[in-house]
Amino acid sequence: MLPVAALPLLLRFLDGIDASVARKLMRKIPWDESAITRELCDLLDEDYSEEYHLPYSLEQLRRDLGLAMPLASVDFTIETHQYSAQIENWVTQSDIGMVLKYEDSFVPTNSWTSSLLLQAKRLFPRGPGVQYSEASRFESSDPKQHGRIMNLNELLGCDLVKYLLYCPRPSSLDKLTAAKLAHLRNLSMNGDIFDFARGLALHRELEAGGQTLAAGVFVAKADEMPKTLAQTHGGIFKSTVPLSWLLTLEFADAGKFADLPFGVNRNHLDSERARIVDGILAGNEAVTQAIGVLAGRNANFAPLRVLPKHTISISISAGGQADPDRRLISNQ
């Protein structure tokens, strides 16, 4: 669990990434999911992030986290998976695996790992030109694909697969549409200000203008996938949440926000399902057969389309830079 002072820093960094990604929806020819996903991966990769000149860089985040969390370490890495020709034909460039790791080097029992598999969808403009309204829709939704997602989640007994929604930020839209979306967010969040931890963060953000809540990149529960931009903002902190907030609150203490579409804590899975989740995120082709066995089918059945092209790993370690021989806290 990150200290309270560290949370605004992580949120600020991730919000800068949100703004950069969302701008691609406002191009004369909006980028497709695969192109946007490649940029998102670059922005979350410490080897390339600095090339984008974010308003609050990864270097600045590390420096400021060092003040809020002495001896902490932060790592953002991307692994791109290579598959056989048979598998590569149906692995989409817009599928992202995400592994979040919190390592408490002082009290190791507080450490955890959380996993998500995200299927990206972008909002489509309405009418001539790049014009969006609250009624703009995610027109690339595929019922068969959605059915496979729901089946996999049911098979694993957890909500591993979620939707990653690319939208323009309200600040780039006309004033009336932006006002409508703000109203929908306010209606959705009315009850959250009374939840202490999340409410305190929301209250501070709203006092500052709420710009990180007027986001462009959202995560949605698979069984509550919104159809429109209005539903995306109207479901905030219920069925949807900005990616920046999701990751920040995950590192705050995800257990207190069970209603949000968080990742799957592998400690909550049995050994077989944990192995399958790890295999999916690692891009292990053999895991498709393990899924078939779990489903009670022949191990040679046609592979499910669940393997991500990229896996993003975000690791934060409390005391990661401390002397390994002396960093354990003794209660004696």
N, C-alpha and C positions, 0 to 999 in steps of 0.2 A: 504494500500500500504506500503510495507516494504521500509525502506531507502536503498539507493544504497549500503551502507557499509554492510548491512545484507545479500544481495543477494549472494555474493560469499561463505558465510558461509553455507547457506542452500544448495547451489549447491554442495559444497564439501562433506557435509554429505550424500546427496542423491546419489552422484557419487560413494561413498564407498559402498552403498547398491547395486548399479548397478553392480559393479565389483564382489561382492560376489555372486549375483544371476547368472550372466553370466557364471561364472566358472562351474556351474552345467551342462552346455551344452558340456563341454570338458571332462567329465568323460568317462571312458571306456564304460559304458552304460549310455548315457545321461539321465538325469532326465526327467520325463514327466511333462506336464503342471501343474498337481495337486500338485506334490511334490515341484516344483519350486515356485508355488504360496504360499504354506504353509511357505516356507522360507521367501519369500518377506513379508508376513504378520508378521512373527516374527520380522523381521528387522525393520518394521515400527510400532512396538508395544513397548511402553516404558517399559512394564513389562518383555520383553525378549530381547530387542535389545542389551543390554550390554553383553549378553552371547556370542555374535558373535565376540567380540573384533574388531570392525571396526577400520580402521586407524584414523578416526575422529568420535568420539562417540557422542551419543545424549547428554551426560553430557557436553562434550566439546562445542557442538553447543549451548546449553543453556547458558553456561558461556560466550561465545563470543558474542552471541546475546544480552546478558545483558549489554555488553559494547556498542554495536552498537545501541541498543534500550533499554534505561534505563526503568526499571519497566515492561518490556514485559514478557509475559508468553507463553510457547510453550507446546502443548500436542499432543502426538501421541497415539491413542488407536485403538484397534481392537474389533469388535463385531462379534461373530460367531453365526449365526442364526440356530435355531432348527425349523424344519418343521414337519408337519404330514407325516405319511408314504406315503400317496398318492403323496404329493408334493416332498418329499425327494428323491423319485425314479428318478426324472429328474432334480434335482438341481445339477449342476456339481461343483466339488471342485475347478475348475479353474476360476469360475466367481467371480469377485471382484467388490463390490461397493466402491466408494470413495467419501467422503464428505470433502470439504475444507472450512474452516471457517476463516474469518479475522474479528476480533472484534476490533474496534477503540473505546476504552473506553474514549478517550479524545474528539473525535468528532464522536458520534455514527452513524450519517448519512453516514459515510464512510464505515460502516460494510457491509459484504456480505457473502453469502453462495453459493458454487458452487458444483455441483454433476456430477459424471461420473459413468457409468456402463461399466466395462471392461471385454471383453471375451479374454482369454489368448490363444495364439497359439505359438508353438515353431518351430524353424528352425530345419530341419532334415539334418544330414550329408550326403555327397555323397560318394559312393564307399565304399570299405572295411575300417574298422576302423572308428575313429572319425575324418573325413576329411571334411572340409567345404571350399567352394569357393564362389565367388560372385553369382554363379548360384544355390546355395543351396536354397531349397524351403520350404514353410510352407505347408507341405503335409497333415496336418490334417484339412484343410479347408473343411467346409461342406456347400454345396450350399443351402440346406434347412434351415440350421441354419442362414446363411447369409441373406436369404430372410426374415426370421422372424425378424432379427435385423433391416433390412431396413424398414419393415412394422411398427415396433414399433416406430422407429425414425420419420417416416412420420406421424403416428397417433398422437404422442406427439408434433409434430411441432418443434422439436429440435433434435440435434445430441447427445442424452443421451448415446447411446451405441457406444463404440469404441473398437478397437482391441488393446490388449496388446501383444506385440511381444517380445518373448524371443530369443535372439541371442547370439552367442559368441562375445566377444569384439575383434576388429581387432588386438589388441596387442597379442592375443593368436593364431592368424592365421599365415600362411606363409607370407613372406615379400611381395611377388608379389600381393597376394590377398589384404593384408592390404593397399598397395599402390593404387590399383584400387579403393578400397572403399574410401580412402582419396581423390582421384581425383574426384569421384562422389560427395562427400560432398562439395568440393570446388566449383564445377560447380553450385551446387544448391544454395550455400550461397553467390554467387558473388554480388547479388543485396542487400542482407540484411545488408551489412556493411554501407549502406547509410541511413538506418533507425536509427534514433538517439539512442533511448533507447536500442533496441535490438542490433543495430549495435555496440554500445559502448561495450556491454557485449561480443559480438562475437569477436570484435577486441582484447579485453584483453585476451580472452580465446585462440585465435589463436596465439597471441604473446607468451603465456605460453606453447604452444605446442598442444593445442586443444584436450587434452586427454579426457575431459568430453564429447566432441562431438563424439569421437570414442567409442560410447557407446554400450551396449549390450541389453538394455531394451528400447523399443520404444512404443509409442502410435500412432496409425494410424486412420485416418478417416474411418468410415465404408464403405463409398462409393468409397474409394480410397485405399482399402486394397492391399498392395504390395504382389506380388507372390514370390519374391526372395530377397536374401540379398542385391543384387545390387540395386533393386528398393527401398529397405528400406533406404539405405544410400543416394541414388540418389534423394530421395524425402524429405530430411531433411529440416525442416522449411517450407515445402510446404504441403505435404500430411502426413508426419511423423515427429516426434520430440522425442528426448530422454525423457523418463519419468522424469529424473532429471531436465531437462531444462523446461519441461512442468509445473511442480509443482513450480519451482522457478519463472518463468515468470508469472504464474498465481498470485502469491503473489506480484509480481512487479506491474503489472497493466494490467490485461488480456484484458481490453477494447481496448488497443492499438494494440493488436495482434490478431485481429478477424479472420485472415486466419489460425490460428493454431487450432488443435483439442482440444480446452479447454473444461472444464466442462460447465454445463448448470447453469446459474445464475437464481435461482428460482424467482427473482424479475421480470424476463422477461417473465414469464409464467402466464397464467390465473389461477384462483384459483383451478379449477378442475385438470388441468394438473400438477400444483405444488403439489397438494395433492397426485397424483399418483406417481410422482417422489419421493416424500418423503416416500411413502409407499414401493416402490421398494427398496430403499436404507435401509429402516428399516427392510426389510424381512417380510413384512406384507402380509400374504397369501390372505387376502380379496381384495388386490389391483388388483389381476387378474380378479376379477369380475368387478371392476370399469373400467378396460381396455376394457372388453367386452362390457360394456354399452356405453363407449365412441365410440367404433367401431360400435355401432348400432346392436350388436348381442345380443342373449339371455344371461342373466347374468350367466347362468349355463353352458356356453360353456367350452370346455376343456381348462385348464389353459395354458397361454403362459409361455414359459420357460424363464422367465426374472428375477427370484429372485436370488440374490447372496448368496453364502455360507458365505462369509465374507464381512464386511464393514469396511474400514479403514477411520478413522477420523483424520484429521490434523487440529489443531486449533492454530492460532497465534493471540495473543491479545496485541495490543499496549496499555500500561498502565494497563494491567491486574492485576499487583501487587500494583497499586496505591490505595490510600485511596478512597473508593467508594463515600464518601461524598464530596470529594474535587477534583476529577479527571476531571470533565467536564471543558472544556476550555470556559472561558467567553470572548466574544468579546466586552463587554461593557467598 
